[in-house]
Amino acid sequence: MRGDFLVPHAGSTDSPCWLTAAQLQPLPVEDVCEWLFNEDSLTRRLTALSVGAFSVTPLYEGWQLLRGDECAALGVSESCQGWVREVYLRGHGQPWVFARSVATRAALEGSGLNLAELGSRSLGELLFSDRAFERGQLQVCHYPADWLPPEVRQSRLWGRRSCFSRASLGVLVTEVFLPEFWTVIGATP
């Protein structure tokens, strides 16, 4: 496959076609694959890369209808309501990654996980520190520019996602690598 890996759906914005490493052909260059398909904590990797100058800046948190691709990944019906958290993961004050995490209202109720209380703490760190969470398979795509904050809106940016599950709770975490990040590591996506 090539191009933007987008598949149209009913609506004004194209929905991405998320692909695993086995489905993605051709693969991006090795340096890019190392970040897209690495299963370690991205928070820990970014903290090391920034030599401790890592921070999380919340952009949006609240209840809203989840997108169709998110509902499909979580195995719930279309138009399901969920908690949405959008943040920048920053290194040295620069936005390196845009992250969007979602979980359905039904799954969150009674789960003991209160995403509204995270503030500027990393959700990834929480998920990786709780051994009850299991990480699903990583998938990647060229993330739709329309789904990014206006100040970083750009087409053909690599995004990745995976679902973290604990009993009936599923948290879908999407991370989009911004141009500043690739400049820091010296890779051309």
C-alpha positions as CSV (number, residue, x, y, z in Angstrom):
1,M,0.0,0.0,0.0
2,R,1.1,3.6,-0.5
3,G,-0.3,7.1,-0.2
4,D,-2.0,8.5,2.8
5,F,-3.7,5.2,3.8
6,L,-7.1,6.9,4.0
7,V,-10.4,5.3,3.4
8,P,-13.4,7.6,3.0
9,H,-16.4,7.2,5.3
10,A,-19.8,8.9,5.6
11,G,-18.8,12.3,6.9
12,S,-16.7,15.3,6.0
13,T,-13.4,13.9,7.1
14,D,-11.6,10.9,5.8
15,S,-10.9,8.1,8.3
16,P,-7.4,6.7,8.3
17,C,-6.7,3.0,7.5
18,W,-4.7,1.8,10.4
19,L,-2.1,-0.8,9.5
20,T,0.2,-3.1,11.4
21,A,3.9,-3.5,10.6
22,A,3.0,-6.7,8.7
23,Q,0.4,-4.9,6.6
24,L,2.5,-1.7,5.8
25,Q,4.4,-1.9,2.6
26,P,6.8,-0.4,2.0
27,L,8.0,0.2,5.5
28,P,9.3,3.6,6.4
29,V,13.1,4.0,7.0
30,E,14.5,2.1,10.0
31,D,14.8,5.2,12.3
32,V,11.1,5.9,11.8
33,C,10.0,2.3,12.3
34,E,12.0,2.2,15.5
35,W,9.7,4.9,17.0
36,L,6.5,3.8,15.3
37,F,6.6,0.2,16.3
38,N,8.6,0.2,19.6
39,E,6.4,-1.2,22.3
40,D,8.2,0.4,25.2
41,S,6.7,3.4,27.0
42,L,6.9,6.5,24.7
43,T,6.9,8.7,27.8
44,R,10.0,7.0,29.1
45,R,11.7,7.2,25.7
46,L,10.9,10.9,25.3
47,T,12.0,11.6,28.8
48,A,15.4,9.9,28.1
49,L,15.7,11.7,24.7
50,S,15.0,15.1,26.2
51,V,17.4,14.3,29.1
52,G,14.6,14.8,31.6
53,A,13.2,18.0,30.0
54,F,9.9,16.2,29.2
55,S,6.4,17.6,29.9
56,V,2.8,17.1,29.1
57,T,0.5,20.0,28.1
58,P,-3.2,19.2,28.2
59,L,-5.1,20.6,25.2
60,Y,-8.6,19.2,25.7
61,E,-10.3,16.8,28.1
62,G,-14.0,16.0,28.2
63,W,-16.9,13.8,27.1
64,Q,-17.8,13.7,23.4
65,L,-18.9,11.3,20.7
66,L,-16.0,9.1,19.6
67,R,-14.9,8.9,16.0
68,G,-15.9,5.9,13.9
69,D,-12.3,4.5,13.8
70,E,-12.1,4.8,17.6
71,C,-15.4,3.0,18.1
72,A,-14.2,0.2,15.8
73,A,-10.9,-0.2,17.6
74,L,-12.6,-0.3,21.0
75,G,-15.2,-2.8,19.7
76,V,-18.2,-0.6,20.4
77,S,-21.1,0.7,18.3
78,E,-20.8,3.9,16.3
79,S,-21.6,7.2,18.0
80,C,-20.5,5.9,21.4
81,Q,-19.8,8.6,24.0
82,G,-16.4,8.6,25.6
83,W,-13.8,10.5,27.5
84,V,-11.3,12.3,25.2
85,R,-7.9,13.6,26.3
86,E,-5.7,15.5,23.9
87,V,-2.2,16.6,24.9
88,Y,1.2,17.6,23.6
89,L,4.1,15.5,24.7
90,R,7.0,18.1,24.8
91,G,10.7,17.9,24.9
92,H,12.6,21.0,25.9
93,G,9.3,22.9,25.6
94,Q,8.7,21.9,22.0
95,P,5.7,19.8,21.0
96,W,7.2,16.5,19.8
97,V,4.0,14.4,19.8
98,F,0.3,15.1,19.7
99,A,-1.5,12.4,21.7
100,R,-5.2,11.6,21.8
101,S,-6.6,9.0,24.3
102,V,-10.2,7.8,24.5
103,A,-12.2,5.4,26.5
104,T,-16.0,4.8,26.5
105,R,-18.2,6.1,29.3
106,A,-19.6,2.7,29.9
107,A,-16.1,1.1,30.3
108,L,-14.8,3.9,32.5
109,E,-17.7,3.8,35.0
110,G,-16.7,1.7,37.9
111,S,-13.2,1.0,36.5
112,G,-11.3,3.0,39.1
113,L,-9.5,5.0,36.4
114,N,-10.3,8.7,36.5
115,L,-8.8,10.3,33.4
116,A,-10.1,13.7,34.4
117,E,-7.6,13.8,37.3
118,L,-4.5,13.3,35.2
119,G,-3.8,17.0,34.5
120,S,-0.2,17.4,33.2
121,R,0.7,13.8,34.2
122,S,1.4,11.3,31.5
123,L,-1.4,8.7,30.8
124,G,1.3,6.5,29.2
125,E,3.2,6.4,32.5
126,L,0.1,5.4,34.4
127,L,-0.8,2.6,31.9
128,F,2.7,1.2,31.9
129,S,3.0,1.3,35.7
130,D,-0.2,-0.8,36.1
131,R,0.7,-4.4,35.2
132,A,-3.0,-5.2,34.9
133,F,-3.1,-3.3,31.6
134,E,-2.2,-5.3,28.4
135,R,-1.2,-3.5,25.3
136,G,-2.7,-4.5,22.0
137,Q,-1.0,-4.5,18.6
138,L,0.5,-1.2,17.3
139,Q,-1.1,0.2,14.2
140,V,0.1,3.2,12.1
141,C,-1.2,5.6,9.5
142,H,-0.7,9.0,8.0
143,Y,-2.9,10.9,10.5
144,P,-5.5,13.2,8.9
145,A,-4.4,16.8,9.1
146,D,-8.0,17.9,10.0
147,W,-7.8,15.9,13.2
148,L,-4.7,17.8,14.5
149,P,-4.6,21.1,16.4
150,P,-4.4,24.1,14.0
151,E,-1.0,25.1,15.1
152,V,0.6,21.8,14.1
153,R,-1.8,20.9,11.3
154,Q,0.2,19.2,8.5
155,S,-0.6,16.3,6.2
156,R,1.3,13.0,6.1
157,L,2.4,12.9,9.7
158,W,3.0,9.4,11.1
159,G,0.6,8.4,13.8
160,R,0.4,5.2,15.8
161,R,-2.2,3.7,18.1
162,S,-2.8,0.8,20.4
163,C,-5.4,-0.2,22.9
164,F,-4.6,-0.8,26.5
165,S,-7.0,-3.3,28.2
166,R,-7.7,-4.2,31.8
167,A,-10.8,-6.4,32.3
168,S,-13.6,-4.6,30.4
169,L,-11.8,-1.3,30.2
170,G,-10.1,-0.3,27.0
171,V,-8.1,2.9,26.5
172,L,-7.2,3.7,23.0
173,V,-4.0,5.8,22.8
174,T,-3.0,7.5,19.6
175,E,0.4,9.3,19.2
176,V,1.2,11.5,16.2
177,F,4.9,12.4,15.7
178,L,5.4,16.0,14.9
179,P,8.1,17.5,12.6
180,E,10.1,18.9,15.5
181,F,10.5,15.4,16.9
182,W,12.0,14.0,13.7
183,T,14.4,16.9,13.5
184,V,15.6,16.2,17.0
185,I,16.4,12.5,16.2
186,G,17.8,13.4,12.7
187,A,15.3,11.2,10.8
188,T,13.3,11.9,7.7
189,P,9.9,10.2,7.8
